[in-house]
């Protein structure tokens, strides 16, 4: 089944919002996939696309500095976090 680019962009927005809500804690691909109820491989492809656009950062090491062999954690890039934070502040000021 093919998903339109418009729907992919909406799913990417969901991913960014979820990463913002859990910031600064980086999340595993599986955690993100479960939260937005999507297939892990599909979510991984979207995450890689977001990484190419410098919106998120991939973390390939655990907190002890050991490289993950088959998984990654993800968090918002600083500039993306600041944009979301400003948007949230503006939204709260209007309500």
C-alpha positions in Angstrom: 0.0 0.0 0.0 1.4 3.4 -1.0 1.1 6.3 1.3 0.9 9.8 -0.2 3.6 12.4 0.4 1.0 14.6 2.2 0.3 11.8 4.7 4.0 11.1 5.1 4.5 14.8 6.0 1.7 14.6 8.6 3.3 11.5 10.1 6.7 13.3 10.3 4.9 16.2 12.1 3.6 13.6 14.6 7.1 12.3 15.1 8.6 15.7 15.7 5.8 16.6 18.1 6.4 13.4 20.1 10.2 14.0 20.2 9.5 17.5 21.4 7.2 16.3 24.2 9.8 13.9 25.4 12.8 16.3 25.0 15.6 16.2 26.0 15.3 12.4 26.4 16.3 10.6 23.2 13.9 7.8 22.1 14.5 4.5 20.3 12.9 4.0 16.9 10.7 1.3 18.4 9.3 3.6 21.0 8.4 6.3 18.4 6.8 3.7 16.1 4.7 2.3 19.0 3.6 5.8 20.0 2.4 6.8 16.5 1.1 3.3 15.7 3.2 2.7 12.6 5.6 0.0 11.4 9.1 0.3 12.7 10.8 0.2 9.3 8.5 2.8 7.9 9.2 5.1 10.9 12.9 4.5 10.5 12.8 5.7 6.9 10.9 8.8 8.0 13.4 9.4 10.8 16.3 9.2 8.3 14.6 11.6 6.0 14.1 14.1 9.0 17.8 13.6 9.8 18.8 14.5 6.3 16.9 17.7 6.7 18.8 18.4 10.0 15.6 18.4 12.0 16.6 15.6 14.3 19.8 13.9 15.6 20.6 10.2 15.5 22.4 8.9 18.5 24.2 5.7 17.8 25.9 5.2 21.2 24.5 4.3 24.6 25.0 6.6 27.6 28.3 4.7 28.4 29.7 5.5 24.9 29.2 1.9 23.5 28.1 1.9 19.9 24.7 0.3 19.2 24.9 -2.4 16.6 21.4 -2.5 15.3 19.4 0.4 16.8 19.4 4.2 17.2 18.0 6.8 19.5 16.6 10.0 18.2 16.1 13.5 19.5 15.3 16.9 18.1 18.1 19.1 16.8 18.5 22.2 18.9 17.1 24.5 16.2 14.1 22.3 15.8 13.5 22.3 19.5 13.7 26.1 19.7 11.2 26.5 16.9 8.7 24.1 18.6 9.3 25.8 21.9 8.6 29.3 20.4 5.5 27.9 18.7 4.2 26.4 22.0 4.8 29.7 23.8 2.9 31.7 21.1 0.1 29.1 21.2 -0.2 29.4 25.0 -0.2 33.2 24.8 -3.2 33.2 22.5 -5.2 30.8 24.7 
